[in-house]
Amino acid sequence: MRNLCLLTVGLLTGLVIPALTLVHLSNVSLKNSKVAGNLKYVSKANLTKKIFSIAERNPPELSHSWLPKPIVSYSNLNTQVVSHKITSGNQLYHERLAALKAGQIYPSLPKQRTESSLISTTKTQLTYEDWKSLLAMEAKAMTQSQGDHRLGILVGDSLSLWFPQEKLPVDRLWLNQGISGDTCGGVLKRVSVFSETRPDFIYIMVGINDLRKGTTDEIILHNHRQIVRKLRQTHPKTIIFIQSILPTRLSAISNTRIRHLNDQLSLIARQEGVYYLNLYDWFADFQGNLRLELTTDGLHLNTEAYDVWRSAIDEAEHSTIRMAGS
């Protein structure tokens, strides 16, 4: 009954987004999707193993022209990619590094082609700088690879980092710029790394780690505004979404405070000329906590949760396009 009522409200009010509106749906129809086409590159004859032996710990600087000239292919758009379960951040990092080595962006390689590259993943303690370097390499490769194809970018913390590739819309390329544990201030300092890409959509999701670390609301909101302004400057034609901070089931973090911050994020979106996607109501239960069936630990999301998030993205983009055409 609750979901039916929320759905009725949603149909009457519309799925929020040009910042004036708020999404009022807590349950959605889940849609299956297939993984997007792989990015395939033409290898240079002199591309040596040395590059990637160094990159395992110290990825090359962006000024180094080590990436081969790419060719984008959608030949596998409707092909189910064989993948193995990724269970740790180390494994995800090395998988993505192996994908770059094989001329692809994002871990979508068949198991037998990446398994041999996943070495020493339990022996290496990865740092924030390691992840920043990897994301910079992927951004540079995307800049060279995009061509005329549409592009979506996820930027934020671990919630974005762990968004399964196969659950993202398949009508475009995707660049995942999430880093586990990142904050608004961290995101602000690194959004310039993908400034040369040409995204159609950028989705910002950050703030929960600021709350965990005791950052004030004023700083969180100020950094969000600066992130948006920086992105608007480098991507003036891109549809940018500020996504609401999700509820949690952690007693140390007040969901009342999160709702207050989200109200202010909606206002910032309206003031800065971007869109606001209220994911909070999609993920909250009657008490305002993160729905138990959507989380692994009260903070992070499970597979079903990413289905909900994907549906919210679909609805948001559909509403945005409809409004732009009216």
Residue pairs with C-beta under 8 A, 6 or more apart in sequence:
2 26
2 286
3 26
3 27
6 24
6 25
6 26
6 27
6 281
7 25
7 27
9 24
9 25
10 23
10 24
10 25
13 21
13 22
13 24
14 21
14 319
15 21
15 23
15 25
15 312
15 315
15 316
15 318
15 319
16 22
16 23
16 24
16 276
16 277
16 278
16 319
17 23
17 241
17 275
17 276
17 277
17 316
17 319
17 320
17 323
18 270
18 275
18 276
18 320
18 323
19 266
19 267
19 269
19 270
19 274
19 275
19 276
20 270
21 276
22 266
22 276
22 278
22 281
23 277
23 278
23 279
23 281
23 282
23 312
23 315
23 316
24 278
24 281
25 281
25 282
25 315
26 281
26 282
26 283
26 284
26 291
27 282
28 282
28 308
28 311
28 312
28 315
29 311
30 304
30 307
30 308
30 310
30 311
31 307
31 310
31 311
31 314
33 166
33 167
33 168
33 169
33 170
33 310
34 77
34 78
34 79
34 80
34 166
34 170
35 80
35 81
35 108
35 165
35 166
35 170
36 77
36 108
36 165
36 168
36 169
36 170
36 172
36 173
36 174
37 72
37 73
37 74
37 75
37 76
37 77
37 170
37 173
38 73
38 76
38 81
38 104
38 108
38 109
39 70
39 72
39 73
39 103
39 104
39 105
39 106
39 141
39 142
39 145
39 173
40 70
40 71
40 72
40 73
40 103
40 104
41 67
41 68
41 69
41 70
41 71
41 103
41 104
41 141
41 145
42 68
42 69
42 70
42 71
42 103
43 68
43 103
44 68
44 69
47 66
47 68
51 60
51 66
52 97
52 101
54 60
55 97
55 133
55 137
56 94
56 97
56 120
56 124
57 124
57 130
58 133
59 97
59 130
59 133
59 134
59 136
59 137
60 66
60 137
62 136
62 137
62 140
62 193
67 137
67 140
67 141
67 144
68 103
69 144
70 103
70 141
70 144
70 145
71 145
72 145
72 146
72 147
72 149
72 173
74 149
77 170
81 108
81 109
81 110
81 166
82 110
82 111
83 107
83 108
83 109
83 110
83 111
83 166
84 111
84 114
84 115
86 92
86 95
86 107
88 121
88 122
89 126
89 161
89 180
90 121
90 122
90 124
90 126
91 118
91 121
92 107
92 161
92 162
93 121
93 126
93 130
93 131
93 134
94 117
94 118
94 119
94 121
95 107
95 109
95 114
95 117
95 118
96 106
96 107
96 134
96 138
97 117
97 134
98 107
98 109
98 113
98 114
98 117
98 118
99 105
99 106
99 107
99 108
99 109
99 114
100 137
100 138
100 141
101 117
102 109
102 113
102 114
105 138
105 141
105 142
105 145
105 173
105 175
106 138
106 165
106 174
106 175
106 176
107 114
107 165
108 165
128 179
128 181
128 182
128 186
131 179
131 180
132 179
132 190
132 193
135 177
135 179
135 190
135 193
136 193
138 175
138 176
139 175
139 177
139 193
139 194
139 196
139 197
140 196
142 151
142 173
142 175
142 194
142 197
143 194
143 196
143 197
145 173
146 173
146 197
146 198
149 172
149 173
150 171
150 172
150 173
150 200
151 172
151 173
151 174
151 175
151 197
151 198
151 199
151 200
151 201
152 168
152 169
152 172
152 173
152 174
152 175
152 199
152 200
152 201
152 202
152 203
153 174
153 175
153 176
153 177
153 194
153 197
153 199
153 201
153 202
153 203
154 160
154 163
154 174
154 175
154 176
154 177
154 178
154 203
154 205
155 177
155 178
155 187
155 191
155 194
155 202
155 203
155 204
155 205
155 206
156 177
156 178
156 182
156 187
156 203
156 204
156 205
156 206
156 243
157 178
157 179
157 180
157 181
157 182
157 183
157 205
157 206
157 208
157 209
158 178
158 179
158 180
158 181
158 182
158 300
159 178
159 205
159 208
159 246
159 300
159 301
160 176
160 177
160 178
160 203
160 205
161 176
161 178
161 179
161 180
162 178
162 300
162 301
162 306
163 176
163 178
163 306
163 309
164 303
164 306
165 174
165 176
167 306
167 307
167 309
167 310
168 174
168 310
169 310
169 313
169 314
169 317
172 200
172 201
175 194
175 197
175 199
177 190
177 191
177 193
177 194
178 205
179 186
181 209
182 206
182 209
183 206
183 207
183 209
183 210
183 213
183 215
183 223
184 206
184 207
184 210
184 215
184 219
184 220
184 223
184 224
184 227
185 210
185 219
185 223
187 204
187 206
187 223
187 227
188 223
188 226
188 227
188 230
191 227
191 230
191 231
191 234
192 230
192 234
195 234
195 235
198 235
199 235
199 238
200 238
200 239
201 238
201 239
201 240
201 241
201 317
202 231
202 235
202 238
202 239
202 240
202 241
203 241
203 243
203 277
203 313
204 224
204 227
204 228
204 231
204 240
204 241
204 242
204 243
205 243
205 279
206 224
206 227
207 220
207 224
207 245
207 261
208 245
208 246
208 248
208 253
208 299
210 219
210 220
210 223
211 220
211 245
211 253
211 257
211 258
212 252
212 253
217 257
217 260
217 261
217 264
220 261
221 261
221 264
221 265
221 268
224 242
224 265
224 268
225 268
225 272
228 240
228 242
228 268
228 269
228 272
228 274
229 272
231 238
231 240
232 240
232 272
232 273
232 274
239 274
239 275
239 317
239 320
240 274
240 275
241 274
241 275
241 276
241 277
241 316
242 265
242 266
242 268
242 269
242 274
242 275
242 276
242 277
243 276
243 277
243 279
244 262
244 265
244 266
244 276
244 277
244 278
244 279
244 280
245 258
245 261
245 262
245 265
245 280
246 258
246 279
246 280
246 283
246 290
246 301
247 255
247 258
247 280
247 283
247 284
247 288
247 289
247 290
248 255
248 258
248 289
248 290
248 298
248 299
249 289
249 290
249 292
249 295
249 298
249 299
250 298
250 299
255 284
255 288
255 289
256 288
258 280
259 280
259 288
262 278
262 280
265 276
266 276
266 278
269 275
269 276
270 276
275 316
275 320
277 312
277 313
277 316
279 309
279 312
282 308
282 309
282 311
282 312
283 290
283 291
283 294
283 305
283 308
284 290
284 291
285 291
285 292
290 298
290 299
293 304
294 301
294 302
294 304
294 305
294 308
295 301
295 302
295 305
296 302
301 309
